Amino acid sequence: MLRVMVLTLPLLLAACSSGPPGIECPGKVASLYGGEIATTHGTIFDLVNSFSVANEKVKVESGPLYSSDRSRYIPAAVTKEGYLAQRISARQFRLIDPQQDKMITYTCGESSAR
């Protein structure tokens, strides 16, 4: 009995410590006025009340998203880096950098064939 417990405890701890799976999503880089500049991609880790975006260079965490009325206003937060992070929908996430006049909108789960 003790042997079984010793063998299963590390397995249970490893299963509980794993984070949410990331989803690879394409992104559109645009100016704040909406003019598309480029495309990019990132891995989105969606935690419902927060999210993070990672690529080869950096990982940005939104922190807790807040909206006084989710039916009228987009849940948002300011990141440690100074970006405005928005959860637009269950599949769309946006990072806004006002100092560089850029925003990246990631859309997840959309097929490339239309």
VENDA-V174620 format. One record per pair of residues at least 12 apart in sequence whose C-alpha atoms are under 8 Angstrom apart, sorted by sequence separation. I is the first residue (numbers start at 0). J is the second residue. D is the distance in Angstrom with one decimal. If there is no record, write none. Layout:
I_J_D, I_J_D
This chain:
26_38_5.7, 27_39_6.2, 41_53_5.5, 42_54_6.3, 49_61_5.8, 50_62_7.2, 64_76_5.0, 73_85_6.6, 74_86_5.7, 82_94_6.2, 83_95_5.0, 92_104_5.8, 93_105_6.1, 25_38_7.3, 26_39_4.9, 41_54_5.0, 49_62_5.6, 63_76_6.5, 73_86_6.5, 74_87_7.4, 82_95_5.4, 83_96_6.8, 91_104_6.9, 92_105_5.2, 25_39_6.0, 26_40_5.1, 40_54_7.3, 49_63_5.0, 62_76_6.5, 73_87_6.0, 82_96_5.0, 91_105_5.6, 92_106_6.7, 25_40_4.3, 26_41_7.2, 48_63_5.8, 49_64_5.5, 61_76_6.1, 62_77_7.5, 81_96_7.3, 82_97_7.4, 91_106_4.6, 24_40_5.6, 25_41_6.6, 48_64_5.6, 61_77_6.7, 62_78_6.4, 90_106_5.7, 91_107_6.3, 23_40_7.0, 24_41_5.6, 61_78_5.2, 90_107_5.0, 23_41_5.8, 24_42_6.0, 60_78_6.5, 90_108_6.7, 23_42_4.4, 24_43_6.8, 59_78_7.4, 60_79_7.9, 22_42_5.2, 23_43_6.4, 21_42_5.6, 22_43_5.2, 59_80_7.8, 64_85_7.6, 21_43_5.3, 22_44_6.6, 64_86_7.8, 21_44_4.6, 61_84_5.6, 20_44_6.5, 21_45_7.4, 19_44_6.4, 19_45_7.3, 19_46_7.5, 31_95_8.0, 41_105_7.7, 40_105_7.5, 31_97_7.5, 31_100_5.5, 30_100_5.5, 31_101_5.6, 30_101_4.5, 31_102_6.3, 29_101_5.6, 30_102_6.1, 28_101_6.8, 29_102_5.4, 28_102_5.7, 29_103_6.4, 28_103_4.5, 27_103_5.4, 28_104_6.7, 26_103_6.1, 27_104_5.3, 26_104_5.3, 27_105_6.6, 26_105_4.1, 25_105_5.7, 26_106_6.3, 24_105_6.1, 25_106_6.1, 24_106_6.0, 25_107_6.9, 24_107_4.8, 23_107_7.3, 24_108_7.3, 22_107_7.3
